[in-house]
Amino acid sequence: MKPFKDYHEDLIQDLKDLHEAKAYLNEALEEGDEKLFLLALRNVIEAQGGLSKFSRKTKLNRVSLYKMLSKKGNPEWGSVMMLLKALGIHFRIELNKPKKKAA
């Protein structure tokens, strides 16, 4: 039997690259599940230095960050935007690509 390998460590390593983090967050956002997006955001923050670092950067209480990014979290929009800004990431609104009409 192969030894168990923790995927989370590999994920966090990959998310240290902000381009990977951006793609990961976009995929989570496209799923349309708020809880999934918050988990993804927490993973990215962990990879980029941890909740304590982002608590200092955003002036958000560290305990509040843990709560808002937990499975039962319900963060305010402004808090999410502050975290994204601290990561160097921002939301962008785009139109859906039109579907090609069948000939």
TILUM-174069 format. One record per atom (N, C-alpha, C, O): x, y, z; residue in three letters. Coordinates in steps of 0.1 Angstrom, whole numbers, padded with zeros to 4 digits, always signed. Atoms other than C-alpha are relative to their C-alpha. Example, Ala and Ser with C-alpha at 12.3 -4.5 7.8 and 13.67 -1.06 7.14 Angstrom:
% TILUM-174069
+0009-0012+0000ALA +0123-0045+0078ALA +0009+0012+0000ALA +0019+0012+0007ALA -0009-0011+0000SER +0137-0011+0071SER -0008+0011+0008SER -0003+0022+0009SER 
This chain:
% TILUM-174069
+0008-0012+0000MET +0000+0000+0000MET +0009+0012+0000MET +0019+0013+0007MET -0008-0012+0001LYS +0013+0034-0009LYS -0003+0009+0013LYS -0014+0009+0018LYS +0003-0008-0012PRO +0018+0058+0020PRO -0009+0012-0004PRO -0009+0017-0015PRO +0009-0011+0002PHE -0008+0085+0024PHE +0007+0013-0002PHE +0017+0016+0005PHE -0006-0013+0002LYS +0001+0118+0010LYS -0011+0011+0001LYS -0022+0010-0005LYS +0010-0010-0002ASP -0017+0149+0022ASP +0000+0010-0011ASP +0009+0017-0014ASP +0001-0009+0012TYR -0030+0168-0008TYR +0000+0015+0004TYR +0004+0024-0003TYR +0001-0014-0004HIS -0035+0200+0013HIS +0014+0006+0000HIS +0015+0018-0004HIS -0014-0006+0001GLU +0003+0205+0016GLU +0004+0004-0014GLU +0009+0014-0016GLU -0003-0003+0014ASP +0007+0203-0021ASP -0009+0011-0006ASP -0004+0020-0013ASP +0009-0011+0005LEU -0023+0226-0027LEU +0006+0013+0005LEU +0007+0023-0002LEU -0005-0012-0006ILE -0009+0252-0003ILE +0013+0004-0007ILE +0016+0016-0010ILE -0012-0003+0008GLN +0025+0250-0021GLN -0003+0006-0013GLN +0003+0015-0018GLN +0004-0005+0013ASP +0008+0255-0055ASP -0006+0014+0001ASP -0004+0023-0007ASP +0007-0012-0002LEU -0012+0284-0041LEU +0009+0012+0004LEU +0005+0023+0005LEU -0010-0010-0003LYS +0020+0303-0032LYS +0002+0009-0013LYS +0006+0020-0012LYS -0001-0007+0013ASP +0020+0313-0069ASP -0014+0007-0002ASP -0024+0001-0003ASP +0013-0007+0001LEU -0006+0341-0072LEU -0008-0003-0013LEU -0020-0001-0013LEU +0008+0003+0012HIS -0015+0331-0108HIS -0008-0013+0003HIS -0019-0014-0002HIS +0007+0013-0003GLU -0024+0296-0095GLU -0011+0004+0010GLU -0023-0001+0009GLU +0010-0004-0009ALA -0043+0313-0066ALA -0012+0006-0007ALA -0023+0004-0003ALA +0010-0007+0008LYS -0062+0335-0090LYS -0009-0010-0007LYS -0022-0009-0006LYS +0008+0010+0007ALA -0073+0305-0111ALA -0008-0009+0010ALA -0020-0012+0007ALA +0007+0008-0010TYR -0082+0285-0080TYR -0012+0008+0006TYR -0023+0002+0007TYR +0011-0008-0005LEU -0104+0313-0066LEU -0011+0002-0011LEU -0023+0002-0008LEU +0009-0001+0011ASN -0120+0318-0100ASN -0009-0013-0002ASN -0021-0012-0004ASN +0007+0013+0001GLU -0129+0281-0102GLU -0010-0001+0011GLU -0021-0006+0009GLU +0009+0001-0012ALA -0144+0282-0067ALA -0011+0009-0002ALA -0023+0006+0002ALA +0011-0010+0002LEU -0164+0313-0076LEU -0010-0005-0010LEU -0022-0003-0009LEU +0008+0005+0011GLU -0177+0297-0108GLU -0010-0011+0005GLU -0020-0013-0001GLU +0008+0011-0006GLU -0191+0268-0087GLU -0013+0006+0006GLU -0023-0001+0006GLU +0012-0007-0006GLY -0216+0293-0072GLY -0003-0004+0014GLY -0014-0002+0019GLY +0002+0004-0014ASP -0211+0280-0037ASP +0008+0009+0009ASP +0020+0008+0009ASP -0007-0010-0008GLU -0203+0307-0012GLU +0010-0007+0010GLU +0021-0002+0012GLU -0008+0007-0010LYS -0189+0282+0014LYS +0013-0005-0007LYS +0024-0005-0001LYS -0011+0005+0008LEU -0166+0267-0013LEU +0010+0011-0003LEU +0022+0010-0001LEU -0009-0011+0003PHE -0153+0301-0022PHE +0007+0005+0013PHE +0019+0008+0012PHE -0007-0004-0012LEU -0146+0310+0014LEU +0011-0010+0004LEU +0021-0006+0009LEU -0010+0010-0003LEU -0127+0277+0019LEU +0012+0003-0009LEU +0024+0002-0005LEU -0011-0003+0010ALA -0107+0285-0013ALA +0008+0013+0005ALA +0020+0013+0004ALA -0006-0012-0004LEU -0100+0320+0000LEU +0009-0002+0012LEU +0020+0003+0013LEU -0008+0004-0012ARG -0088+0306+0033ARG +0013-0007-0004ARG +0023-0005+0002ARG -0011+0007+0005ASN -0065+0282+0015ASN +0011+0009-0006ASN +0023+0008-0004ASN -0009-0009+0006VAL -0050+0310-0005VAL +0007+0009+0010VAL +0019+0012+0009VAL -0006-0008-0010ILE -0045+0332+0025ILE +0010-0008+0008ILE +0021-0003+0012ILE -0010+0008-0007GLU -0028+0303+0043GLU +0013-0001-0008GLU +0024+0000-0003GLU -0011+0001+0009ALA -0005+0299+0013ALA +0008+0013-0001ALA +0020+0012-0003ALA -0007-0013+0001GLN +0003+0336+0012GLN +0005+0006+0013GLN +0009+0018+0013GLN -0006-0005-0013GLY +0014+0339+0048GLY -0008-0002+0012GLY -0003+0000+0023GLY +0008+0004-0012GLY -0015+0329+0070GLY -0009+0011+0005GLY -0008+0023+0001GLY +0010-0009-0005LEU -0044+0345+0088LEU +0005+0011+0009LEU +0001+0022+0008LEU -0005-0011-0008SER -0023+0364+0113SER +0006+0011-0008SER +0004+0023-0005SER -0006-0010+0009LYS -0004+0382+0085LYS -0011+0008-0006LYS -0010+0020-0007LYS +0010-0007+0006PHE -0036+0391+0068PHE -0009+0008+0010PHE -0015+0018+0006PHE +0007-0008-0010SER -0052+0402+0100SER +0007+0013+0002SER +0001+0024+0003SER -0008-0012-0001ARG -0024+0427+0104ARG -0001+0009-0012ARG -0003+0021-0011ARG +0000-0008+0012LYS -0025+0438+0068LYS -0014+0007-0002LYS -0014+0018-0007LYS +0013-0005+0003THR -0063+0443+0067THR -0006+0008+0012THR -0016+0014+0011THR +0005-0006-0013LYS -0067+0455+0104LYS -0013-0007+0004LYS -0021-0002+0012LYS +0011+0009-0004LEU -0094+0427+0107LEU +0005-0008+0012LEU +0016-0013+0012LEU -0003+0008-0011ASN -0094+0409+0140ASN +0003-0015-0004ASN -0005-0020-0012ASN -0004+0013+0004ARG -0076+0375+0137ARG -0011-0010+0003ARG -0014-0019-0006ARG +0011+0009-0004VAL -0104+0356+0155VAL -0012+0001-0009VAL -0018-0009-0013VAL +0011-0002+0009SER -0130+0372+0133SER +0003-0006-0014SER -0006-0011-0021SER -0004+0006+0013LEU -0110+0361+0102LEU -0002-0015+0000LEU -0007-0021-0009LEU +0002+0015-0001TYR -0110+0325+0114TYR -0015-0003-0001TYR -0018-0013-0008TYR +0014+0002+0000LYS -0147+0327+0120LYS -0006+0002-0014LYS -0014-0006-0019LYS +0006-0004+0013MET -0156+0344+0087MET +0005-0010-0011MET -0003-0012-0021MET -0005+0010+0010LEU -0135+0318+0067LEU -0002-0014+0004LEU +0004-0023-0002LEU +0003+0014-0005SER -0148+0288+0086SER -0012-0005-0008SER -0018+0002-0016SER +0011+0006+0007LYS -0175+0264+0073LYS -0013+0007+0003LYS -0022+0007-0005LYS +0012-0008-0003LYS -0201+0285+0091LYS +0001+0015-0001LYS -0007+0022+0003LYS -0003-0014+0002GLY -0186+0318+0081GLY -0011+0007-0008GLY -0017+0001-0017GLY +0009-0008+0007ASN -0208+0346+0069ASN +0006+0014+0000ASN +0001+0024+0006ASN -0007-0013+0000PRO -0184+0375+0061PRO -0008+0011-0007PRO -0016+0008-0016PRO +0005-0011+0007GLU -0194+0409+0051GLU +0007+0002-0013GLU +0019-0001-0014GLU -0006-0003+0013TRP -0187+0419+0015TRP +0013+0008+0001TRP +0023+0005-0005TRP -0012-0009-0002GLY -0163+0446+0026GLY +0012-0007+0005GLY +0023-0004+0002GLY -0011+0008-0006SER -0143+0421+0046SER +0007-0009-0011SER +0019-0010-0012SER -0005+0008+0011VAL -0139+0398+0016VAL +0008+0009-0010VAL +0019+0005-0014VAL -0007-0009+0009MET -0129+0427-0006MET +0013+0005+0006MET +0023+0006-0001MET -0012-0004-0006MET -0103+0438+0019MET +0010-0011+0000MET +0022-0009-0003MET -0009+0012+0001LEU -0088+0403+0020LEU +0005-0001-0015LEU +0017-0003-0017LEU -0004+0001+0014LEU -0087+0402-0018LEU +0010+0011-0004LEU +0020+0008-0011LEU -0009-0011+0003LYS -0071+0436-0020LYS +0014-0003+0006LYS +0024+0000+0000LYS -0012+0003-0006ALA -0045+0425+0005ALA +0008-0011-0007ALA +0020-0011-0006ALA -0006+0011+0008LEU -0038+0395-0017LEU +0006+0005-0013LEU +0014-0001-0020LEU -0003-0006+0013GLY -0034+0418-0047GLY -0009-0006-0011GLY -0005-0006-0023GLY +0010+0005+0009ILE -0065+0403-0063ILE -0012+0008+0000ILE -0016+0013+0011ILE +0013-0007+0000HIS -0097+0420-0074HIS -0010-0007-0009HIS -0006-0015-0018HIS +0011+0006+0008PHE -0130+0410-0088PHE -0001+0008-0013PHE +0002+0020-0013PHE +0002-0007+0013ARG -0138+0418-0124ARG -0013-0005-0006ARG -0016-0017-0005ARG +0013+0003+0006ILE -0172+0418-0141ILE +0003-0002-0015ILE +0008+0007-0021ILE -0002+0002+0014GLU -0172+0403-0175GLU -0013-0006-0006GLU -0021-0012+0001GLU +0011+0005+0007LEU -0199+0394-0200LEU +0003-0015-0004LEU +0014-0019-0006LEU -0002+0014+0005ASN -0205+0357-0208ASN +0002+0001-0015ASN -0003+0009-0022ASN -0002+0001+0015LYS -0192+0347-0242LYS -0012-0005-0006LYS -0018-0015-0002LYS +0012+0004+0007PRO -0221+0344-0266PRO +0002-0014-0005PRO +0013-0017-0011PRO -0001+0013+0005LYS -0228+0308-0276LYS -0001+0001-0015LYS -0009+0009-0021LYS +0001+0000+0015LYS -0222+0301-0313LYS -0013-0007-0004LYS -0017-0017+0001LYS +0013+0005+0005LYS -0254+0295-0332LYS +0004-0012-0010LYS +0013-0011-0017LYS -0002+0012+0008ALA -0257+0261-0349ALA -0003+0004-0015ALA -0013+0011-0017ALA +0002-0004+0014ALA -0255+0264-0387ALA -0012-0008-0006ALA -0015-0006-0017ALA 
